[in-house]
Amino acid sequence: MEENIRRWRLILGGDNNDGTGFTLNKTDLQVDKTLEALYDSNRKGGLGASSPNVSRWLGDIRSYFPSSVVQVMQKDALKRLDLTSMLLEKEMLQNVEPDVHLVATLMTLSRVIPEKTKDTARQVVKKVVDELLKKLSQPMQQAITGSLNRSIRNRRPRHQEINWDLTIRKNLQHYQPEYKTVIPETLIGYGRKRSALKDVVLCLDQSGSMGTSVVYSGIFGAVMASIPAVQTKMVVFDTAVADLTEELQDPVELLFGVQLGGGTDIHLALQYCQQLITRPADTVLVVITDLFEGGDETGMRKRFTDLAASGVQVVVLLALNDEGAPSYDHENAQFLATLGIPVFACTPDKFPDMMAMALSKQDIAQWASREEIVLKK
């Protein structure tokens, strides 16, 4: 009887005339708010189409309702909150400011956006992506190529690999006037050609709460894919795993390939990533997730342990955005800290330097301390 009254209270809403007199607990109050935002007849689309509140609401409904109900609520939101009209307005396309929350919203709604509005949605995403690429590409390229410059030179070259110009300049202090020659105490070579100096695997949790982190990860992944010295792979997951490496050349297509929502199986994702890693000592694995494991938690911890033990530089980002990580699994974060795996939330402006530290195998904990970033323990 109590459960029936609870359900009627949620159906009728919080109006004083609902007649149930039932008091909701903290979780149910959040459920009530998500229902009210959509179905309260007195509301006039108050979420605001480009507001971060929309992305948050879309993430909340996935937390509280099964996928079949989520699909219905998304379709209702398109009509009741007038999101479809927003997507059709040319004025919005002309005046929209770069907003990762808007992109996250479109990614979340991609499965229910009407066909006639999908081209418009892609134009919105492209405008945001282009602005972010313009802002983030140069810092990312400079940080990564700078960190790898030392690796490019060959300090123990064979005779045919010696770069005589750089070798002579490096040894000018050893010039012998009586012999009119330079003694080359230090040899510098051109370096042995390799397809990539380092491998990077980006592993992204695509649950609804990670929307803006996925947007930034897609942008950075595309930039790294354009750097010859780094071989970049991108994997996204919920309860299944999808390899989007082939889409890195086109970040817009990549983002539309992400299906935000669903559960979380980190163990399955790590299992797939392990298959991609062929050079553990030269690989950086960045896992972006809040660490709430919906699959095999014991298996997940073992995967992390094996990866770290094999020499892979593993970094776990609880978020890659400007909002931080308000909610994450503290016990799993603590476990990873005991393995020496850094766990923290990272803002987009810090990500290039963080990757540079990881690729050059420098101490990320010391870097985080200098940047006043708190590592989770």
WOGIDA-V974351 format. One record per residue. N is the residue number from 1. PHI is phi in whole degrees, -180 to 180 (* if undefined). Layout:
<<N & PHI> <N & PHI>>
This chain:
<<1 & *> <2 & -63> <3 & -66> <4 & -64> <5 & -64> <6 & -57> <7 & -65> <8 & -64> <9 & -61> <10 & -68> <11 & -69> <12 & -80> <13 & 87> <14 & -92> <15 & -63> <16 & -62> <17 & -93> <18 & -67> <19 & 83> <20 & -87> <21 & 69> <22 & -89> <23 & -99> <24 & -82> <25 & -80> <26 & -61> <27 & -66> <28 & -64> <29 & -64> <30 & -68> <31 & -61> <32 & -60> <33 & -66> <34 & -67> <35 & -69> <36 & -62> <37 & -60> <38 & -99> <39 & -108> <40 & -68> <41 & -66> <42 & -84> <43 & -83> <44 & -117> <45 & 65> <46 & -70> <47 & -65> <48 & 82> <49 & -62> <50 & -104> <51 & -81> <52 & -58> <53 & -61> <54 & -65> <55 & -60> <56 & -65> <57 & -64> <58 & -63> <59 & -71> <60 & -63> <61 & -64> <62 & -72> <63 & -75> <64 & -106> <65 & -131> <66 & -69> <67 & -59> <68 & -64> <69 & -74> <70 & -57> <71 & -59> <72 & -65> <73 & -67> <74 & -63> <75 & -64> <76 & -63> <77 & -65> <78 & -59> <79 & -85> <80 & -73> <81 & -94> <82 & 63> <83 & -68> <84 & -63> <85 & -62> <86 & -60> <87 & -71> <88 & -92> <89 & -79> <90 & -65> <91 & -61> <92 & -66> <93 & -63> <94 & -75> <95 & -112> <96 & -63> <97 & -95> <98 & -54> <99 & -148> <100 & -67> <101 & -66> <102 & -64> <103 & -62> <104 & -61> <105 & -63> <106 & -65> <107 & -63> <108 & -66> <109 & -90> <110 & -58> <111 & -79> <112 & -120> <113 & -67> <114 & -59> <115 & -54> <116 & -69> <117 & -104> <118 & -66> <119 & -63> <120 & -64> <121 & -62> <122 & -64> <123 & -64> <124 & -62> <125 & -62> <126 & -62> <127 & -63> <128 & -66> <129 & -61> <130 & -61> <131 & -65> <132 & -69> <133 & -62> <134 & -62> <135 & -80> <136 & -104> <137 & -63> <138 & -63> <139 & -59> <140 & -68> <141 & -64> <142 & -64> <143 & -64> <144 & -73> <145 & -64> <146 & -64> <147 & -70> <148 & -100> <149 & -56> <150 & -65> <151 & -74> <152 & -71> <153 & -77> <154 & -101> <155 & -86> <156 & -131> <157 & -78> <158 & -72> <159 & -57> <160 & -74> <161 & -98> <162 & -71> <163 & -89> <164 & -67> <165 & -62> <166 & -68> <167 & -64> <168 & -63> <169 & -62> <170 & -66> <171 & -111> <172 & -59> <173 & -68> <174 & -100> <175 & -65> <176 & -110> <177 & -58> <178 & -68> <179 & -103> <180 & 52> <181 & -151> <182 & -108> <183 & -88> <184 & -81> <185 & -68> <186 & -117> <187 & -98> <188 & -122> <189 & -106> <190 & -71> <191 & 93> <192 & -82> <193 & -70> <194 & -137> <195 & -67> <196 & -159> <197 & -82> <198 & -137> <199 & -112> <200 & -127> <201 & -120> <202 & -97> <203 & -118> <204 & -112> <205 & -75> <206 & -104> <207 & -67> <208 & -56> <209 & -72> <210 & -101> <211 & -53> <212 & -68> <213 & -64> <214 & -67> <215 & -60> <216 & -64> <217 & -63> <218 & -63> <219 & -64> <220 & -64> <221 & -62> <222 & -64> <223 & -65> <224 & -64> <225 & -65> <226 & -87> <227 & -97> <228 & -59> <229 & -75> <230 & -126> <231 & -98> <232 & -111> <233 & -124> <234 & -128> <235 & -125> <236 & -119> <237 & -153> <238 & -132> <239 & -92> <240 & -129> <241 & -121> <242 & -129> <243 & -96> <244 & -107> <245 & -56> <246 & -65> <247 & -90> <248 & -63> <249 & -71> <250 & -134> <251 & -61> <252 & -65> <253 & -63> <254 & -60> <255 & -66> <256 & -74> <257 & -81> <258 & -81> <259 & -114> <260 & -64> <261 & 122> <262 & 91> <263 & -85> <264 & -141> <265 & -131> <266 & -67> <267 & -57> <268 & -63> <269 & -65> <270 & -66> <271 & -60> <272 & -67> <273 & -62> <274 & -59> <275 & -69> <276 & -82> <277 & -88> <278 & -111> <279 & -129> <280 & -54> <281 & -67> <282 & -113> <283 & -123> <284 & -113> <285 & -110> <286 & -107> <287 & -105> <288 & -109> <289 & -163> <290 & -87> <291 & 70> <292 & -81> <293 & -86> <294 & -98> <295 & -108> <296 & -94> <297 & -66> <298 & -62> <299 & -64> <300 & -61> <301 & -64> <302 & -66> <303 & -61> <304 & -60> <305 & -62> <306 & -65> <307 & -63> <308 & -64> <309 & -67> <310 & -77> <311 & 105> <312 & -69> <313 & -82> <314 & -102> <315 & -130> <316 & -113> <317 & -105> <318 & -72> <319 & -164> <320 & -128> <321 & -162> <322 & -93> <323 & -96> <324 & 83> <325 & -124> <326 & -69> <327 & -140> <328 & -157> <329 & -81> <330 & -67> <331 & -68> <332 & -68> <333 & -62> <334 & -64> <335 & -61> <336 & -64> <337 & -62> <338 & -68> <339 & -86> <340 & 84> <341 & -88> <342 & -68> <343 & -130> <344 & -166> <345 & -92> <346 & -128> <347 & -86> <348 & -57> <349 & -70> <350 & -91> <351 & -61> <352 & -58> <353 & -66> <354 & -62> <355 & -65> <356 & -61> <357 & -63> <358 & -66> <359 & -67> <360 & -95> <361 & 57> <362 & -90> <363 & -75> <364 & -70> <365 & -62> <366 & -66> <367 & -61> <368 & -61> <369 & -63> <370 & -63> <371 & -88> <372 & 60> <373 & -99> <374 & -88> <375 & -79> <376 & -81> <377 & -131>>
